[in-house]
Amino acid sequence: MGTGYLLANTRFPVSNPKITLVDLNPSTLDFTADRLAFYETTKVIGNALEPLPVPEESHDSAALSFLLHCIPGSLREKGTAIRHAAAAVRPGGTVFGSTVLSSGVPVTGAGRWLMDNLNKKGVFHNDQDSLEDLRDQLKQNFEDFDLVVRGSVGLFRARKG
């Protein structure tokens, strides 16, 4: 979830969105909830690699923004997070997100240096993450999805059938 910056600076398609924040870190949840105090928020401690502690098909959308590249393992393993997000979304709902990829996308020399350093420090875990694997994970979980690349970032939007 990070800091909630993107949520605080977006326009929602409804006037009074209800936002469920999920993170392993209670301090992160508190910080983000404070930043989003002008919205109705619910804080939930949860792990994206485990079924989310929310009722199945209870949300209109789920965001995995800049999360997957921070989870250890390959996209084949952490694609579980996509499946869990899909389970939380009602039919017709959307799962969307973004992740920094290390192969199958253009990576500049500076970008490669930064990714290598962040992987060594354990901040990133994307040294095995490819565009092809991200596409495969989306295909396994959705019939209808869009995937675009901007630099070394894969951005996706998937509609639950």
DSSP file (Angstrom, degrees, kcal/mol; ACC not computed):
  #  RESIDUE AA STRUCTURE BP1 BP2  ACC     N-H-->O    O-->H-N    N-H-->O    O-->H-N    TCO  KAPPA ALPHA  PHI   PSI    X-CA   Y-CA   Z-CA
    1    1 A M    >         0   0    0      0, 0.0     3,-1.0     0, 0.0     2,-0.3   0.000 360.0 360.0 360.0 -34.6    0.0    0.0    0.0
    2    2 A G  T 3   -     0   0    0      1,-0.2    30,-0.2     2,-0.1    64,-0.0  -0.516 360.0 -30.3  73.6-132.8    2.8    2.4    0.6
    3    3 A T  T 3  S-     0   0    0     -2,-0.3    -1,-0.2    28,-0.1    32,-0.1   0.520  75.4-115.2-104.0  -8.1    1.9    5.9    1.8
    4    4 A G  S <> S+     0   0    0     -3,-1.0     4,-2.5    31,-0.1     5,-0.2   0.569  71.9 135.3  82.6   8.8   -1.5    6.4    0.1
    5    5 A Y  H  > S+     0   0    0      1,-0.2     4,-1.1     2,-0.2    -3,-0.1   0.928  71.3  47.2 -56.4 -48.2   -0.1    9.2   -2.0
    6    6 A L  H  4 S+     0   0    0      1,-0.2     3,-0.5     2,-0.2    -1,-0.2   0.904 112.7  49.1 -63.5 -40.7   -1.7    7.9   -5.2
    7    7 A L  H >4 S+     0   0    0      1,-0.2     3,-1.0     2,-0.2    -1,-0.2   0.889 110.1  51.3 -64.4 -38.8   -5.1    7.4   -3.5
    8    8 A A  H 3< S+     0   0    0     -4,-2.5    -1,-0.2     1,-0.2    -2,-0.2   0.699 115.1  43.8 -70.9 -18.4   -5.0   10.9   -2.0
    9    9 A N  T 3< S+     0   0    0     -4,-1.1     2,-0.3    -3,-0.5    -1,-0.2  -0.017  95.8  93.9-119.6  29.4   -4.3   12.4   -5.4
   10   10 A T    <   -     0   0    0     -3,-1.0     2,-0.6    -5,-0.0    -3,-0.0  -0.791  68.8-124.7-117.1 162.7   -6.7   10.6   -7.7
   11   11 A R        -     0   0    0     -2,-0.3     4,-0.1     2,-0.0    -2,-0.1  -0.942  28.2-148.4-104.5 123.8  -10.2   11.3   -8.9
   12   12 A F        -     0   0    0     -2,-0.6    -5,-0.0     2,-0.2     0, 0.0  -0.587  18.5-125.8 -90.0 153.1  -12.6    8.5   -8.1
   13   13 A P  S    S+     0   0    0      0, 0.0     2,-0.3     0, 0.0    -1,-0.1   0.514  96.6  54.7 -77.1  -2.2  -15.6    7.6  -10.3
   14   14 A V  S    S-     0   0    0      1,-0.1    -2,-0.2     0, 0.0     0, 0.0  -0.920  83.3-128.2-126.7 156.3  -17.9    8.0   -7.3
   15   15 A S  S    S+     0   0    0     -2,-0.3    -1,-0.1     1,-0.3    -3,-0.1   0.794 101.7  28.8 -76.8 -26.9  -18.3   11.0   -5.0
   16   16 A N  S    S-     0   0    0     23,-0.0    -1,-0.3     2,-0.0    23,-0.0  -0.593  80.1-170.3-134.2  73.3  -17.9    9.1   -1.7
   17   17 A P        -     0   0    0      0, 0.0    23,-1.0     0, 0.0     2,-0.5  -0.304  16.8-140.4 -68.1 147.0  -15.6    6.1   -2.2
   18   18 A K  E     -a   40   0A   0     21,-0.1     2,-0.5     2,-0.0    23,-0.2  -0.947  23.9-161.2-104.1 124.5  -15.2    3.5    0.6
   19   19 A I  E     -a   41   0A   0     21,-2.8    23,-2.3    -2,-0.5     2,-0.6  -0.917  13.0-160.0-117.3 127.2  -11.6    2.4    0.7
   20   20 A T  E     -a   42   0A   0     -2,-0.5     2,-0.5    21,-0.2    23,-0.2  -0.930  13.0-156.4-103.2 121.3  -10.3   -0.8    2.3
   21   21 A L  E     -a   43   0A   0     21,-3.2    23,-2.7    -2,-0.6     2,-0.4  -0.849   9.8-171.6 -98.6 128.2   -6.6   -0.6    3.1
   22   22 A V  E     +a   44   0A   0     -2,-0.5     2,-0.3    21,-0.2    23,-0.2  -0.983  20.4 137.1-124.0 128.1   -4.7   -3.9    3.3
   23   23 A D  E     -a   45   0A   0     21,-1.7    23,-1.3    -2,-0.4    24,-0.1  -0.977  53.8-127.1-159.9 157.8   -1.1   -4.2    4.5
   24   24 A L  S    S+     0   0    0     -2,-0.3    23,-0.1    21,-0.2    21,-0.1   0.726  93.8  74.8 -76.3 -23.1    1.1   -6.3    6.7
   25   25 A N     >  -     0   0    0      1,-0.2     4,-2.1    21,-0.1     3,-0.2  -0.824  63.0-161.8-102.5 113.4    2.4   -3.3    8.6
   26   26 A P  H  > S+     0   0    0      0, 0.0     4,-2.5     0, 0.0     5,-0.2   0.837  93.6  56.9 -60.5 -32.7    0.0   -1.6   11.1
   27   27 A S  H  > S+     0   0    0      2,-0.2     4,-2.5     1,-0.2     5,-0.2   0.901 106.9  48.4 -65.9 -39.8    2.1    1.6   11.0
   28   28 A T  H  > S+     0   0    0     -3,-0.2     4,-2.6     2,-0.2     5,-0.2   0.916 110.9  51.1 -64.8 -42.9    1.7    1.9    7.3
   29   29 A L  H  X S+     0   0    0     -4,-2.1     4,-2.7     1,-0.2    -2,-0.2   0.929 111.7  47.2 -59.4 -45.7   -2.1    1.3    7.6
   30   30 A D  H  X S+     0   0    0     -4,-2.5     4,-2.3     2,-0.2    -2,-0.2   0.926 112.6  48.9 -62.4 -45.9   -2.3    4.1   10.2
   31   31 A F  H  X S+     0   0    0     -4,-2.5     4,-2.0     1,-0.2    -2,-0.2   0.937 115.0  44.1 -59.9 -47.6   -0.2    6.5    8.2
   32   32 A T  H  X S+     0   0    0     -4,-2.6     4,-1.9     1,-0.2    -2,-0.2   0.902 111.6  52.5 -67.7 -41.4   -2.2    5.9    5.0
   33   33 A A  H  < S+     0   0    0     -4,-2.7    -1,-0.2    -5,-0.2     6,-0.2   0.898 109.7  50.2 -61.2 -39.6   -5.6    6.1    6.9
   34   34 A D  H >< S+     0   0    0     -4,-2.3     3,-1.4     1,-0.2    -1,-0.2   0.909 109.5  50.8 -63.1 -41.6   -4.6    9.4    8.4
   35   35 A R  H 3< S+     0   0    0     -4,-2.0     3,-0.3     1,-0.3    -1,-0.2   0.835 115.3  43.1 -64.4 -32.0   -3.6   10.7    4.9
   36   36 A L  T >< S+     0   0    0     -4,-1.9     3,-2.7     1,-0.2    -1,-0.3   0.018  73.2 130.0-102.2  26.2   -7.0    9.6    3.6
   37   37 A A  T <   +     0   0    0     -3,-1.4    -1,-0.2     1,-0.3    -2,-0.1   0.708  65.0  66.0 -56.9 -21.7   -9.0   10.9    6.6
   38   38 A F  T 3  S+     0   0    0     -3,-0.3    -1,-0.3    -4,-0.1     2,-0.3   0.488  99.9  62.0 -81.3  -1.8  -11.4   12.7    4.2
   39   39 A Y  S <  S-     0   0    0     -3,-2.7     2,-0.8    -6,-0.2   -21,-0.1  -0.809  96.3-103.0-114.6 161.0  -12.6    9.3    2.9
   40   40 A E  E     +a   18   0A   0    -23,-1.0   -21,-2.8    -2,-0.3     2,-0.3  -0.768  52.7 179.6 -80.6 114.3  -14.3    6.4    4.7
   41   41 A T  E     -a   19   0A   0     -2,-0.8     2,-0.4   -23,-0.2   -21,-0.2  -0.887  24.1-159.8-121.9 150.8  -11.5    3.9    5.2
   42   42 A T  E     -a   20   0A   0    -23,-2.3   -21,-3.2    -2,-0.3     2,-0.5  -0.997  16.0-144.1-123.7 132.0  -11.2    0.5    6.7
   43   43 A K  E     +a   21   0A   0     -2,-0.4     2,-0.4   -23,-0.2   -21,-0.2  -0.842  20.3 178.3-100.5 131.2   -7.8   -0.9    7.8
   44   44 A V  E     -a   22   0A   0    -23,-2.7   -21,-1.7    -2,-0.5     2,-0.6  -0.994  24.6-139.7-133.9 126.3   -7.1   -4.6    7.4
   45   45 A I  E     +a   23   0A   0     -2,-0.4     2,-0.3   -23,-0.2   -21,-0.2  -0.761  47.0 142.8 -82.6 122.9   -3.9   -6.4    8.3
   46   46 A G        -     0   0    0    -23,-1.3     2,-0.5    -2,-0.6   -21,-0.1  -0.991  49.0-125.7-159.9 161.7   -3.3   -8.9    5.5
   47   47 A N    >   -     0   0    0     -2,-0.3     3,-2.2     4,-0.2   -24,-0.0  -0.962  16.9-143.9-114.8 123.6   -0.8  -10.6    3.3
   48   48 A A  T 3  S+     0   0    0     -2,-0.5    36,-0.3     1,-0.3    37,-0.1   0.703 100.8  61.0 -61.4 -19.7   -1.3  -10.5   -0.5
   49   49 A L  T 3  S+     0   0    0      2,-0.1    -1,-0.3    35,-0.1    32,-0.0   0.441 103.8  57.6 -87.9   0.6    0.0  -14.0   -0.8
   50   50 A E  S <  S-     0   0    0     -3,-2.2    -3,-0.0     1,-0.0    34,-0.0  -0.872 110.2 -74.9-122.1 158.2   -2.8  -15.3    1.5
   51   51 A P        -     0   0    0      0, 0.0    -4,-0.2     0, 0.0    -2,-0.1  -0.287  61.1-107.8 -51.2 133.9   -6.5  -15.1    1.0
   52   52 A L        -     0   0    0     32,-0.2     2,-2.2     1,-0.1    -6,-0.1  -0.412  22.0-119.8 -69.5 140.1   -7.4  -11.5    1.8
   53   53 A P  S    S+     0   0    0      0, 0.0    -1,-0.1     0, 0.0    -8,-0.1  -0.250  84.1  94.2 -79.7  53.6   -9.3  -11.1    5.1
   54   54 A V  S    S-     0   0    0     -2,-2.2     3,-0.1   -10,-0.0     5,-0.1  -0.947  89.3 -85.2-134.0 155.3  -12.3   -9.5    3.4
   55   55 A P    >   -     0   0    0      0, 0.0     3,-1.0     0, 0.0     4,-0.1  -0.333  54.4 -99.0 -60.8 142.4  -15.5  -11.2    2.2
   56   56 A E  T 3  S+     0   0    0      1,-0.2    32,-0.3     2,-0.1    31,-0.1  -0.321 104.7   8.8 -60.6 144.5  -15.2  -12.7   -1.3
   57   57 A E  T 3  S+     0   0    0     30,-2.8    -1,-0.2    32,-0.2    32,-0.2   0.839  92.5 125.5  53.3  40.5  -16.7  -10.6   -4.1
   58   58 A S    <   +     0   0    0     30,-1.0     2,-0.3    -3,-1.0    31,-0.2   0.496  53.9  64.3-104.8  -6.1  -17.2   -7.7   -1.6
   59   59 A H  E     -b   89   0B   0     29,-2.2    31,-2.8    -4,-0.1    34,-0.1  -0.884  65.3-142.3-124.2 151.4  -15.4   -4.9   -3.5
   60   60 A D  E    S+     0   0B   0     -2,-0.3    34,-1.9    29,-0.2     2,-0.3   0.781  88.3   2.0 -77.0 -28.0  -15.9   -3.1   -6.8
   61   61 A S  E     -b   94   0B   0     32,-0.2     2,-0.3    27,-0.1    34,-0.2  -0.980  57.4-153.6-153.7 162.7  -12.1   -2.9   -7.4
   62   62 A A  E     -b   95   0B   0     32,-2.0    34,-2.4    -2,-0.3     2,-0.4  -0.992  14.6-147.9-142.1 136.1   -8.8   -4.0   -6.0
   63   63 A A  E     +b   96   0B   0     -2,-0.3    34,-0.2    32,-0.2    32,-0.0  -0.877  19.1 178.1-109.8 135.2   -5.4   -2.3   -6.6
   64   64 A L  E >   +b   97   0B   0     32,-2.9    34,-1.4    -2,-0.4     3,-0.8  -0.482  26.1 169.8-123.1  57.1   -2.0   -3.9   -6.7
   65   65 A S  E 3   -b   98   0B   0     32,-0.3    34,-0.1     1,-0.3    32,-0.1  -0.621  68.9 -22.5 -83.5 118.7   -0.1   -0.7   -7.5
   66   66 A F  T 3  S+     0   0    0     32,-1.5    -1,-0.3    -2,-0.6    33,-0.2   0.874 110.6 108.7  50.8  44.9    3.7   -1.1   -7.3
   67   67 A L    X   +     0   0    0     31,-0.8     3,-2.4    -3,-0.8     4,-0.4   0.771  55.9  64.1-110.7 -48.9    3.3   -4.1   -5.0
   68   68 A L  G >  S+     0   0    0     -4,-0.4     3,-1.4    30,-0.4    31,-0.1   0.819  97.3  57.0 -57.6 -37.7    4.3   -7.2   -6.9
   69   69 A H  G 3  S+     0   0    0      1,-0.3    56,-3.7    55,-0.1    -1,-0.3   0.613 104.1  56.1 -71.1  -8.6    8.0   -6.2   -7.5
   70   70 A C  G <  S+     0   0    0     -3,-2.4    -1,-0.3    54,-0.2    -2,-0.2   0.511  89.5  89.2 -95.9  -7.2    8.3   -5.9   -3.6
   71   71 A I  S <  S-     0   0    0     -3,-1.4     7,-0.1    -4,-0.4    54,-0.1  -0.777  84.3-113.6 -94.5 131.5    7.2   -9.5   -2.9
   72   72 A P  S    S+     0   0    0      0, 0.0     2,-0.1     0, 0.0    53,-0.1  -0.249  75.8  38.1 -60.9 149.7    9.8  -12.3   -2.9
   73   73 A G  S    S-     0   0    0      4,-0.1    55,-0.3     5,-0.0     2,-0.1  -0.399  93.8 -54.6 105.4 179.0    9.7  -14.9   -5.6
   74   74 A S    >>  -     0   0    0     -2,-0.1     4,-2.9     1,-0.1     3,-1.0  -0.452  52.2-104.9 -87.9 166.4    9.0  -15.0   -9.3
   75   75 A L  H 3> S+     0   0    0     53,-0.3     4,-1.2     1,-0.3    -1,-0.1   0.798 121.5  64.7 -62.6 -26.5    5.8  -13.7  -10.8
   76   76 A R  H 34 S+     0   0    0      2,-0.2    -1,-0.3     1,-0.2     4,-0.1   0.862 112.1  35.4 -62.5 -33.8    4.7  -17.3  -11.2
   77   77 A E  H X4 S+     0   0    0     -3,-1.0     3,-1.3     1,-0.1    -2,-0.2   0.901 120.2  45.3 -84.7 -46.9    4.7  -17.6   -7.4
   78   78 A K  H >< S+     0   0    0     -4,-2.9     3,-1.8     1,-0.3     4,-0.5   0.491  85.2  91.1 -82.5  -0.3    3.5  -14.1   -6.5
   79   79 A G  T >X  +     0   0    0     -4,-1.2     4,-1.7    -5,-0.3     3,-0.6   0.686  69.3  81.3 -60.2 -16.6    0.7  -14.3   -9.1
   80   80 A T  H <> S+     0   0    0     -3,-1.3     4,-2.6     1,-0.2    -1,-0.3   0.850  82.4  60.8 -54.6 -35.7   -1.2  -15.7   -6.1
   81   81 A A  H <> S+     0   0    0     -3,-1.8     4,-2.2     1,-0.2    -1,-0.2   0.872 102.0  51.0 -62.7 -36.4   -1.6  -12.0   -5.1
   82   82 A I  H <> S+     0   0    0     -3,-0.6     4,-2.4    -4,-0.5    -1,-0.2   0.921 110.0  49.7 -65.6 -43.5   -3.5  -11.4   -8.3
   83   83 A R  H  X S+     0   0    0     -4,-1.7     4,-1.9     1,-0.2    -2,-0.2   0.908 111.3  48.7 -62.0 -42.7   -5.8  -14.4   -7.7
   84   84 A H  H  X S+     0   0    0     -4,-2.6     4,-1.1   -36,-0.3    -1,-0.2   0.892 110.9  50.1 -66.8 -38.8   -6.5  -13.2   -4.1
   85   85 A A  H >X S+     0   0    0     -4,-2.2     4,-0.6     1,-0.2     3,-0.6   0.915 109.2  52.3 -63.5 -41.8   -7.3   -9.7   -5.3
   86   86 A A  H >< S+     0   0    0     -4,-2.4     3,-1.0     1,-0.2    -2,-0.2   0.876 104.4  56.7 -61.6 -37.3   -9.7  -11.2   -8.0
   87   87 A A  H 3< S+     0   0    0     -4,-1.9   -30,-2.8     1,-0.2    -1,-0.2   0.795 104.2  53.5 -65.3 -27.4  -11.5  -13.2   -5.3
   88   88 A A  H << S+     0   0    0     -4,-1.1   -29,-2.2    -3,-0.6   -30,-1.0   0.621  96.2  84.2 -81.1 -12.9  -12.2  -10.0   -3.3
   89   89 A V  E << S-b   59   0B   0     -3,-1.0   -29,-0.2    -4,-0.6   -32,-0.2  -0.733  78.1-123.8-100.0 139.0  -13.8   -8.3   -6.4
   90   90 A R  E >   -     0   0B   0    -31,-2.8     3,-2.6    -2,-0.3    70,-0.3  -0.304  46.8 -77.4 -70.1 159.1  -17.5   -8.7   -7.4
   91   91 A P  E 3  S+     0   0B   0      0, 0.0    70,-0.2     0, 0.0    -1,-0.2  -0.359 125.7  26.4 -55.6 135.7  -18.3   -9.9  -10.9
   92   92 A G  E 3  S+     0   0B   0     68,-3.1    69,-0.1     1,-0.3    -2,-0.1   0.292 100.0 123.3  88.7  -9.1  -17.9   -7.0  -13.3
   93   93 A G  E <   -     0   0B   0     -3,-2.6    67,-3.1   -34,-0.1     2,-0.4  -0.180  57.0-118.9 -80.1 176.7  -15.3   -5.4  -10.9
   94   94 A T  E     -bC  61 159B   0    -34,-1.9   -32,-2.0    65,-0.2     2,-0.5  -0.941  14.5-164.4-125.1 136.9  -11.8   -4.4  -11.8
   95   95 A V  E     +bC  62 158B   0     63,-2.5    63,-2.8    -2,-0.4     2,-0.3  -0.986  27.6 168.4-111.6 128.9   -8.4   -5.5  -10.5
   96   96 A F  E     +bC  63 157B   0    -34,-2.4   -32,-2.9    -2,-0.5     2,-0.3  -0.931   4.7 127.9-138.8 161.5   -5.7   -3.0  -11.6
   97   97 A G  E     -bC  64 156B   0     59,-2.2    59,-2.6    -2,-0.3     2,-0.3  -0.994  35.4-118.8 175.7-171.3   -2.1   -2.3  -10.8
   98   98 A S  E     -bC  65 155B   0    -34,-1.4   -32,-1.5    -2,-0.3   -31,-0.8  -0.985  18.9-177.8-153.3 152.5    1.5   -1.8  -11.8
   99   99 A T  E     - C   0 154B   0     55,-1.8    55,-2.8    -2,-0.3     2,-0.5  -0.988  31.5-113.5-154.8 148.9    4.8   -3.4  -11.2
  100  100 A V  E     - C   0 153B   0     -2,-0.3     2,-0.3    53,-0.2    53,-0.2  -0.745  37.0-157.8 -84.8 123.4    8.5   -2.8  -12.2
  101  101 A L        -     0   0    0     51,-3.3    29,-0.2    -2,-0.5     3,-0.1  -0.716  17.3-159.6-104.4 152.8    9.6   -5.6  -14.5
  102  102 A S  S    S+     0   0    0     27,-2.6     2,-0.3    24,-0.4    28,-0.2   0.590  73.3  31.3-108.4 -13.1   13.2   -6.7  -15.1
  103  103 A S  B    S+e  130   0C   0     26,-1.4    28,-1.9    49,-0.1    -1,-0.2  -0.993 104.5  34.2-146.1 155.8   12.9   -8.5  -18.5
  104  104 A G  S    S+     0   0    0     -2,-0.3    -1,-0.1     1,-0.3    26,-0.1   0.491 106.7  77.4  81.7   4.4   10.8   -8.3  -21.6
  105  105 A V  S    S-     0   0    0     47,-0.1     2,-0.3    45,-0.0    -1,-0.3  -0.936  95.5 -88.3-137.2 158.0   10.7   -4.5  -21.2
  106  106 A P        -     0   0    0      0, 0.0     2,-0.4     0, 0.0    -3,-0.1  -0.544  43.2-177.0 -70.7 130.9   13.2   -1.8  -21.9
  107  107 A V        -     0   0    0     -2,-0.3    -3,-0.0    -5,-0.1    -5,-0.0  -0.985  17.2-139.8-129.2 120.5   15.5   -1.1  -18.9
  108  108 A T     >  -     0   0    0     -2,-0.4     4,-2.8     1,-0.1     5,-0.2  -0.227  28.7-105.9 -70.3 166.2   18.0    1.7  -19.1
  109  109 A G  H  > S+     0   0    0      2,-0.2     4,-2.4     1,-0.2     5,-0.1   0.912 124.2  47.5 -58.5 -43.6   21.5    1.3  -17.7
  110  110 A A  H  > S+     0   0    0      2,-0.2     4,-2.5     1,-0.2    -1,-0.2   0.897 112.0  50.5 -65.7 -39.5   20.6    3.5  -14.8
  111  111 A G  H  > S+     0   0    0      2,-0.2     4,-2.8     1,-0.2    -2,-0.2   0.904 110.3  49.1 -64.2 -41.4   17.4    1.6  -14.2
  112  112 A R  H  X S+     0   0    0     -4,-2.8     4,-2.8     2,-0.2    -2,-0.2   0.918 111.1  50.3 -64.4 -43.2   19.2   -1.7  -14.3
  113  113 A W  H  X S+     0   0    0     -4,-2.4     4,-2.3     2,-0.2    -2,-0.2   0.931 113.3  45.8 -59.2 -46.7   21.8   -0.4  -11.7
  114  114 A L  H  X S+     0   0    0     -4,-2.5     4,-2.7     2,-0.2     5,-0.2   0.926 113.5  48.5 -64.7 -45.2   19.0    0.8   -9.4
  115  115 A M  H  X S+     0   0    0     -4,-2.8     4,-2.6     1,-0.2     5,-0.2   0.927 110.9  51.0 -60.4 -44.8   17.0   -2.4   -9.7
  116  116 A D  H  X S+     0   0    0     -4,-2.8     4,-2.3     1,-0.2    -1,-0.2   0.923 112.8  46.1 -58.6 -44.8   20.1   -4.5   -9.0
  117  117 A N  H  X S+     0   0    0     -4,-2.3     4,-1.9     2,-0.2    -1,-0.2   0.904 112.9  48.6 -65.9 -41.9   20.9   -2.5   -5.9
  118  118 A L  H  X>S+     0   0    0     -4,-2.7     5,-1.9     2,-0.2     6,-1.6   0.851 111.6  50.6 -68.6 -33.2   17.3   -2.6   -4.7
  119  119 A N  H ><5S+     0   0    0     -4,-2.6     3,-0.8    -5,-0.2    -2,-0.2   0.913 109.4  50.6 -67.4 -42.5   17.2   -6.3   -5.2
  120  120 A K  H 3<5S+     0   0    0     -4,-2.3    -2,-0.2     1,-0.2    -1,-0.2   0.865 111.2  49.0 -62.1 -35.9   20.4   -6.8   -3.3
  121  121 A K  H 3<5S-     0   0    0     -4,-1.9    -1,-0.2    -5,-0.1    -2,-0.2   0.598 114.2-118.3 -79.6 -11.2   19.0   -4.7   -0.4
  122  122 A G  T <<5S+     0   0    0     -3,-0.8    -3,-0.2    -4,-0.6    -2,-0.1   0.591  86.9 112.0  83.4  10.1   15.8   -6.7   -0.4
  123  123 A V  S   <S+     0   0    0     -5,-1.9     2,-0.3    -6,-0.2    -4,-0.2   0.911  81.6  34.6 -77.6 -46.2   13.6   -3.7   -1.2
  124  124 A F        -     0   0    0     -6,-1.6    -2,-0.3    -9,-0.2   -54,-0.2  -0.755  56.9-175.1-103.2 154.2   12.8   -5.2   -4.6
  125  125 A H        +     0   0    0    -56,-3.7     3,-0.2    -2,-0.3   -54,-0.1  -0.403  51.9 110.7-139.6  56.4   12.3   -8.8   -5.5
  126  126 A N    >   +     0   0    0    -11,-0.2     3,-1.6     1,-0.1   -24,-0.4   0.209  28.7 112.7-120.2  15.8   11.9   -8.5   -9.3
  127  127 A D  T 3  S+     0   0    0      1,-0.3    -1,-0.1   -58,-0.1   -53,-0.1   0.681  91.2  38.4 -65.6 -14.4   15.1  -10.0  -10.7
  128  128 A Q  T 3  S+     0   0    0    -55,-0.3     2,-0.6    -3,-0.2   -53,-0.3   0.339  89.5 116.6-109.8   3.6   12.9  -12.8  -12.2
  129  129 A D    <   +     0   0    0     -3,-1.6   -27,-2.6   -55,-0.1   -26,-1.4  -0.636  40.1 176.6 -85.7 117.9    9.9  -10.7  -13.1
  130  130 A S  B  >  -e  103   0C   0     -2,-0.6     4,-2.0   -28,-0.2   -26,-0.2  -0.814  41.9-121.9-117.9 157.6    9.2  -10.7  -16.9
  131  131 A L  H  > S+     0   0    0    -28,-1.9     4,-2.6    -2,-0.3     5,-0.2   0.892 114.7  55.7 -60.0 -41.2    6.4   -9.1  -19.0
  132  132 A E  H  > S+     0   0    0      1,-0.2     4,-2.4     2,-0.2    -1,-0.2   0.906 107.6  47.8 -60.9 -42.9    5.6  -12.6  -20.3
  133  133 A D  H  > S+     0   0    0      2,-0.2     4,-2.2     1,-0.2    -1,-0.2   0.880 111.0  50.9 -67.5 -37.1    5.1  -14.0  -16.8
  134  134 A L  H  X S+     0   0    0     -4,-2.0     4,-2.2     2,-0.2    -2,-0.2   0.940 111.2  48.6 -63.9 -45.2    2.9  -11.0  -15.8
  135  135 A R  H  X S+     0   0    0     -4,-2.6     4,-2.5     1,-0.2    -2,-0.2   0.915 110.6  51.7 -59.0 -43.9    0.8  -11.6  -19.0
  136  136 A D  H  X S+     0   0    0     -4,-2.4     4,-2.1     1,-0.2    -1,-0.2   0.900 108.7  50.3 -61.0 -42.0    0.5  -15.3  -18.1
  137  137 A Q  H  X S+     0   0    0     -4,-2.2     4,-1.0     2,-0.2    -1,-0.2   0.895 111.0  48.7 -65.2 -39.5   -0.7  -14.5  -14.6
  138  138 A L  H >X S+     0   0    0     -4,-2.2     4,-2.0     1,-0.2     3,-0.6   0.916 110.6  51.2 -65.9 -41.7   -3.3  -12.2  -15.9
  139  139 A K  H 3< S+     0   0    0     -4,-2.5    -2,-0.2     1,-0.2    -1,-0.2   0.861 107.3  54.2 -62.0 -36.2   -4.5  -14.8  -18.4
  140  140 A Q  H 3< S+     0   0    0     -4,-2.1    -1,-0.2     1,-0.2    -2,-0.2   0.766 119.7  31.9 -68.8 -24.6   -4.8  -17.4  -15.7
  141  141 A N  H << S+     0   0    0     -4,-1.0     2,-0.3    -3,-0.6    -2,-0.2   0.611 121.1  35.2-110.2 -15.5   -7.0  -15.2  -13.6
  142  142 A F     <  -     0   0    0     -4,-2.0    -1,-0.2    -5,-0.1     3,-0.1  -0.994  46.6-157.4-144.4 145.4   -9.0  -13.1  -16.1
  143  143 A E  S    S+     0   0    0     16,-0.4     2,-0.5    -2,-0.3    -1,-0.1   0.757  92.8  45.4 -85.3 -28.5  -10.6  -13.5  -19.6
  144  144 A D  E    S+D  159   0B   0     15,-0.7    15,-2.5    -6,-0.1     2,-0.3  -0.950  74.1 136.6-123.7 112.5  -10.6   -9.7  -20.2
  145  145 A F  E     -D  158   0B   0     -2,-0.5     2,-0.4    13,-0.2    13,-0.3  -0.992  37.3-143.5-151.5 157.9   -7.5   -7.6  -19.4
  146  146 A D  E     -D  157   0B   0     11,-3.1    11,-2.2    -2,-0.3     2,-0.4  -0.967  16.8-176.4-119.1 139.2   -5.3   -4.8  -20.7
  147  147 A L  E     +D  156   0B   0     -2,-0.4     2,-0.3     9,-0.2     9,-0.2  -0.976   7.2 170.6-138.4 122.1   -1.6   -4.8  -20.2
  148  148 A V  E     -D  155   0B   0      7,-2.6     7,-3.0    -2,-0.4     2,-0.4  -0.895  22.9-135.7-127.9 159.7    0.7   -1.9  -21.3
  149  149 A V  E     -D  154   0B   0     -2,-0.3     2,-0.5     5,-0.2     5,-0.2  -0.959  15.3-178.4-119.3 133.2    4.3   -1.0  -20.7
  150  150 A R  E >  S-D  153   0B   0      3,-2.5     3,-2.0    -2,-0.4     2,-0.3  -0.944  72.7 -47.6-127.2 107.5    5.7    2.4  -19.8
  151  151 A G  T 3  S-     0   0    0     -2,-0.5   -44,-0.0     1,-0.3   -51,-0.0  -0.541 123.2 -24.9  64.6-124.8    9.4    2.2  -19.5
  152  152 A S  T 3  S+     0   0    0     -2,-0.3   -51,-3.3   -47,-0.1     2,-0.5   0.192 117.5 102.7-103.0  16.6   10.1   -0.9  -17.4
  153  153 A V  E <   -CD 100 150B   0     -3,-2.0    -3,-2.5   -53,-0.2     2,-0.6  -0.869  59.2-150.3-105.5 128.9    6.7   -0.7  -15.7
  154  154 A G  E     -CD  99 149B   0    -55,-2.8   -55,-1.8    -2,-0.5     2,-0.4  -0.859  13.8-166.3 -93.2 126.3    3.8   -3.1  -16.6
  155  155 A L  E     -CD  98 148B   0     -7,-3.0    -7,-2.6    -2,-0.6     2,-0.3  -0.947  11.6-178.0-113.6 131.6    0.4   -1.5  -16.0
  156  156 A F  E     -CD  97 147B   0    -59,-2.6   -59,-2.2    -2,-0.4     2,-0.3  -0.942  21.2-174.6-135.7 154.4   -2.6   -3.7  -16.0
  157  157 A R  E     -CD  96 146B   0    -11,-2.2   -11,-3.1    -2,-0.3     2,-0.4  -0.972  14.0-176.8-143.4 127.9   -6.4   -3.6  -15.7
  158  158 A A  E     -CD  95 145B   0    -63,-2.8   -63,-2.5    -2,-0.3     2,-0.5  -0.987  16.9-143.7-132.5 138.1   -8.5   -6.7  -15.6
  159  159 A R  E     -CD  94 144B   0    -15,-2.5   -15,-0.7    -2,-0.4     2,-0.4  -0.860  19.3-131.3-101.9 129.9  -12.3   -7.1  -15.5
  160  160 A K              0   0    0    -67,-3.1   -68,-3.1    -2,-0.5   -18,-0.1  -0.670 360.0 360.0 -81.8 129.2  -13.7  -10.0  -13.4
  161  161 A G              0   0    0     -2,-0.4    -1,-0.1   -70,-0.2   -19,-0.0   0.460 360.0 360.0 -74.4 360.0  -16.3  -12.0  -15.4
